[in-house]
Amino acid sequence: MRHEKYTKTTGTKPRVKLALAAMLLFAGAVAGCNRQAQQKQPDPPQVIVAKPERDAVTDYEEFTGHTEAVNSVTVRAMVTGRLETVCFVEGAPVAEGDKLFLIDDKVFQAQYEQSVANLALARAHLRRLEADLRRAKALLPTKAISQEDYDKTAGDRDEAAATVDVALAARNSAEENLKYTTVRAKVAGRVSRQMVDPGNMVRANDTALTTIVSTNRMYIYFDVDERTAIRIRRLIDQGKFASTDQSKTAATDKDKTGLADQGKITVNYGLADEDGFPKNNTADVNFVDNQIDGPTGTWRLRAVIEKPDPWLLPNMFLRVRVPIGKPYDALLVPERALGSDQGQKFLYVVDDENKAVYTQVTCGPLRGDKRAIISGLKSTDRFVVTGLQRVKAGDAVDPQEEKAKEQESKDADAPPAAPAATAQVKTVSRQEVR
């Protein structure tokens, strides 16, 4: 009995010791996991930061417009007759005075010659009556002729003089009609197609033969909404808006209330296939309408392009950018650095403790790929340029200057200096692997 009791007692103690050892091992493992978890906390996200640039910017408004030729002429027949010849190449440039069409001139040539003959007849008749009048004047003091005969001779002479004037006018009219049988270009520009084929009859002042548009200058017409029109007028009153040619108004000394007395305003335009507004695409405003269009509520303006490109044609669609006010200093940030929160633009500004601060800003015009900041940002602030998705307000970040990061990228992309250096790097790598 003693032996069995001793055996049961000694068999229980090893089990207790094993249980205590297992508990100690489990507690140690849990503590090790906690320490490991504490050691593996994530590093702050790496972001690219930069400081804003300061530069002069201008507020702009954009509108749609179209081009029109400064001179657009519809060529019509000035006399009635049969069209004989077309003297131009369709779509080609023409100079002022170039021949365009020839109308049959046989009838007009005969009328001209007849008028010349009638004029000569009237002048001959006038010369004979002037001689009769001189003789009558010499005979009247001697009572060789009566006063009645003298008055009749003087009246016949005056009628002959008037007949000469009538014949001269008829000769001039016939000469003009004969000239009109040769249809010439009244303006220089580019001619359209022929609208009437040779052999057809054309009617004076009715039949359109072709059209010509000038190409040395081009108009841009565009409409400004009423709100912008009011803003422009107020800026003019405050002297903060430069507009059309002041010298022109100074010379005429008229209407001192319009744009024309404020200097000169230059707009930029862009074609349908162009991105933005190319620097060389400029035009000067030279006309503003005297009233707002009632049905549309817009204000019509016109700008003129000096020496436009040959491919710029009338009635082309354009986008017009109008400067509003004078240039002012502003801070510029890359457009990609801006975030949007329910329509409100914001930046992540990195403070002295390298923490991201949510900062709302007021944006101005876009200049290239950079946006002007009107308020909410200081020139000394560092803001996040790239990595916005990894940033939360109040979290710590690892800021990297934009220029330094670009230099590191260039160094990483640079080719190795020499083959020997490459071989050395490969040897070290193998030793590390071993």
C-alpha positions, 0 to 999 in steps of 0.5 A: 500500500505504501508503495502504490501511494508513493507511485501515485504521488511521484507520478502527479508531480511530473505532470504539474511541472510539464504544465507549468513549463508549457504555460511559461513557454506560451507566455514567452511566445506571446511576449515575443510576438508583442515585441516583434509587432511593436518593432515592425510598425510601418515607416511614414509614407515617402512623399515629394514636396515642393515650395510654391513659385511666385510669378505674375498671372492674369485672370482670363475668361474664355469664349467661343467665336468665329472668323470673318474676312475684313473685306468680303465682296460678291462680284456681280455683272454691271451690264446685261449681256452674254458671258464670254470668258472666265479669266481666273483660276478658281480658288486662287489669289487675285490682286485688285484690278485683275480681270475676272470675266469678259462679257460680250461688248459688241453692242456696248462698243457700238453704243459708245461709238454712236455717243462719240459721234453724237457728241461731235455733232452737238459740238459742231452745232454749238460752234455754228450758233456761237458764230451766229451769236457773235454776228448778232451782237455786232449788228444789234447796236446798229439796229440791223437786226431786231431785238427779237431776232437777237434773243432767238439767236442767243437762245439757240446757242444756249440750247446747243450748249445744253445739247453738248452736255447731254451728248457728253453724259451719254458718251461717258455712260456708254464708255462706263458700260463698255468698261463694265464688260470687263469684270475686274476684282475690286479688292485683293484676296482669294477668289471663289468658284465661278457661279455662271458658265460662259455662254449664259446671259447675265443681268446687270446688278443682279447676277452673282458671278463669284465672291472674293475675300481679303486675306491680309487681315482677319476679324474675330467676332465673339460674344461676352456674357452679361456678367463678364461685360459688367465686370469689364466695365467696372474694371475700366472705371477703376482703371484696371483694364487695358482695352482698345487703341487709345491713340485712335480715340485721342485722335477722334476725341469722341466717346470717352465711355467705351473701351476705345479710350483705355489703351489696347486689349490683346486676346489669344485664340486657339483653333479646333485642333489646338491645345490651349492658346498658342503664344503667337495666336494674338488679335487686338480688339478694335470694336465693341458693340454699343448695346447688349443683345436682348435675346441672348444677353451677350455683348459682341466684340471684334478683334483683328488679326494682322497678317493671319496664316494663309490657312485661316479662313473666314467662318472658322470656329475659334476659342478666344481667351480674354484677359480680365484686369491687369497682371498680379503676383500669385503663388503657383503650384502644380495642378497635380498637387491639388486635391478636391473635397466636395468642390473645395480645392486643398493641399497637404502642407507639411509642417515643421514636425513633418506632419501633413496638414489639410489646407483649403486654398482658393485657386486662380487661373491655370498657367500651363501645368500650374495653378495660381493660388489666390489665398490659403498658402504661404510662399514658405510652405512645403506642400505634397506634390506626389503621393497624396493617396498615401497621406492622411491629415495629421499623419507623419510623412517622409518628405523628399524635396522635388529637385533632390528626388529628380537628381536621384532619379537621374543618377539611377538612370545614368549608365555605369562609368566603366566595365571594371566597376561593373565587374567589381559590383558583380563580385561583391554581390556573389560574396554577399549571396554566399 
